[in-house]
Amino acid sequence: MEILNKIWGYITFKKNPEAKGNSYLSAMHSINKLSIAMFLVAIIVLIIKCSR
C-alpha cells in the first residue's frame, strides 16, 4: 500500500514555488506521469481479463 501512496503522491505532485523551473524537466515529469498512469491502467485491464 505504501507503493501506491508514493505513486499517487508523484502523480498529484504540486509544484514547489521556491524551485527553479526548467521546461525540459517539466516535460519529463509530465511524460513520466503519463507513463505511470498508462501502466496502471494496463495492469488493471490485465487483472480484469485474467479474472474472467
C-alpha positions as CSV (number, residue, x, y, z in Angstrom):
1,M,0.0,0.0,0.0
2,E,2.9,2.3,0.6
3,I,4.0,2.0,-3.0
4,L,0.5,3.1,-4.2
5,N,0.7,6.1,-1.9
6,K,4.1,7.0,-3.3
7,I,2.8,6.7,-6.9
8,W,-0.3,8.7,-6.1
9,G,1.8,11.4,-4.4
10,Y,4.0,11.5,-7.5
11,I,1.1,11.8,-9.9
12,T,-0.6,14.6,-7.8
13,F,2.7,16.4,-7.1
14,K,2.2,20.1,-6.8
15,K,5.0,22.4,-7.9
16,N,7.3,23.9,-5.3
17,P,7.1,27.7,-5.6
18,E,10.7,28.0,-4.5
19,A,12.1,25.6,-7.0
20,K,13.7,26.9,-10.2
21,G,11.7,25.9,-13.3
22,N,13.1,24.2,-16.3
23,S,10.8,23.4,-19.3
24,Y,12.7,20.2,-20.1
25,L,12.4,18.9,-16.6
26,S,8.7,19.8,-16.6
27,A,8.1,17.9,-19.8
28,M,10.0,14.9,-18.5
29,H,7.8,14.8,-15.4
30,S,4.7,15.1,-17.5
31,I,5.8,12.2,-19.6
32,N,6.6,10.1,-16.6
33,K,3.2,10.8,-15.0
34,L,1.5,9.8,-18.3
35,S,3.5,6.5,-18.5
36,I,2.8,5.6,-14.9
37,A,-1.0,6.2,-15.5
38,M,-0.9,4.1,-18.6
39,F,1.0,1.3,-16.8
40,L,-1.6,1.3,-14.0
41,V,-4.5,1.2,-16.5
42,A,-2.8,-1.7,-18.3
43,I,-2.3,-3.7,-15.1
44,I,-6.0,-3.2,-14.2
45,V,-7.1,-4.3,-17.6
46,L,-4.9,-7.4,-17.4
47,I,-6.3,-8.3,-14.0
48,I,-9.8,-7.9,-15.2
49,K,-9.2,-10.1,-18.3
50,C,-7.4,-12.8,-16.3
51,S,-10.1,-13.0,-13.7
52,R,-12.8,-13.8,-16.4
